[in-house]
Amino acid sequence: MRAAQNSSLISPCLSIAPMIDWTDRHCRYFHRQLSPNALVYTEMITTGAVLHGDLEKLLGFADAEHPIALQLGGSEPEDLAKSAQMGEEWGYDEINLNCGCPSERVQKGSFGACLMREPQLVADCVKAMQDTVSIPVTVKCRIGIDNSEEYSFLEKFVDTIAATGCKKFIIHARKAWLKGLSPKENREIPPLRYDIAARIKETHPDLTIILNGGITNLDQLPEIMPQFDGIMIGREAYQNPWFLAELDHKLFGTPLPDHFEIIKRMTSYIEERRANAGMPIHSTTRHMLGLFNGMRGAKHWRQTLGGQAHAATSAEQLFKDAISQLNQS
Ligand SMILES: Cc1cc2nc3c(=O)[nH]c(=O)nc-3n(C[C@H](O)[C@H](O)[C@H](O)COP(=O)(O)O)c2cc1C
């Protein structure tokens, strides 16, 4: 069990979205090499898993991943409180409740985005967690669900939860569509409405409002940053991880890292995890395919990692083969 970082050290400026099957501990460790300052989120972990599963596998992470938030999925205040407590004991810096996932499986469990219909229940859940932990409890939601009203629905949701003392909301600026769209389709349809999320910040200046959805380019920052306390990046962080280095550079003034230094550090990480936890090489390299996007030789890098990592016996050799056609200029 580790001590959490002082929450005042977490900058709201930049965070990396929770993404099931993507942002596991190996991915987060890799992202940390690109962005020393981003707050990273775990994949959504259900309370059922936390209360009954293999804790080292579900909650374990490396010290280097700090600052790190644990995202929980659930709707039972007592289970969430117990899970949040375990998160705190494991050293997480923030507990986040998922109120944005539209998948059918999650709806069947009565959590995720369908919780937006029940703001009082969410408030009860948040309160139960706050009463149990001393780290911040935050909420990630959508701007609405299905045919909910444009702004008043979101405002009522935020107000009800903020009344518990919850100070931070991450708003994915797209409605959740609970029937007829897959979660993947619902990340493109219906259109993004940054204006609705911005109105929440404007009318609730004391709340920390983080904008999520469709941020893929540094050129968007001058318009977005003055309206929000920070941004959360999802798919672009995963598919084009260098974007994280650029964002950290822009927002925090961190020097841009060196690609080859990152590979060196990831080689050490993989070898350590292999030796001490029996981790297969591809468990980490699968998250690194986009590292050289846009550079000559990037295709060879992707193909080598994608095609040879399963059979590889040395991360160093695998990376050496994968970078053989790279030209940094
Ligand atoms: C593969 C994948 C898995 C996701 N899993 C989660 C999740 O576990 N919890 C969550 O709140 N959102 C999840 N999301 C949604 C993202 O956190 C984010 O809200 C969404 O992708 C929009 O941000 P973006 O346009 O920057 O990608 C997932 C998205 C993707 C692509």
The ligand as a Gaussian input file, in Angstrom:
#p B3LYP/6-31G(d) Opt

LIG

0 1
 C      -11.467000       1.864000     -26.276000
 C      -12.179000       2.856000     -25.394000
 C      -12.541000       2.487000     -24.116000
 C      -13.180000       3.415000     -23.268000
 N      -13.429000       3.058000     -21.975000
 C      -13.899000       4.005000     -21.107000
 C      -13.977000       3.752000     -19.704000
 O      -13.577000       2.690000     -19.203000
 N      -14.486000       4.735000     -18.909000
 C      -14.897000       5.954000     -19.406000
 O      -15.333000       6.811000     -18.646000
 N      -14.811000       6.213000     -20.719000
 C      -14.298000       5.289000     -21.569000
 N      -14.124000       5.614000     -22.880000
 C      -14.453000       6.966000     -23.344000
 C      -13.228000       7.883000     -23.223000
 O      -12.819000       8.001000     -21.874000
 C      -13.553000       9.291000     -23.781000
 O      -14.593000       9.840000     -23.010000
 C      -13.990000       9.257000     -25.241000
 O      -13.116000       8.439000     -26.019000
 C      -14.023000      10.674000     -25.834000
 O      -12.749000      11.272000     -25.775000
 P      -11.802000      11.371000     -27.096000
 O      -12.645000      11.991000     -28.185000
 O      -10.646000      12.233000     -26.678000
 O      -11.432000       9.969000     -27.460000
 C      -13.491000       4.700000     -23.744000
 C      -13.124000       5.064000     -25.046000
 C      -12.460000       4.163000     -25.852000
 C      -12.034000       4.593000     -27.239000

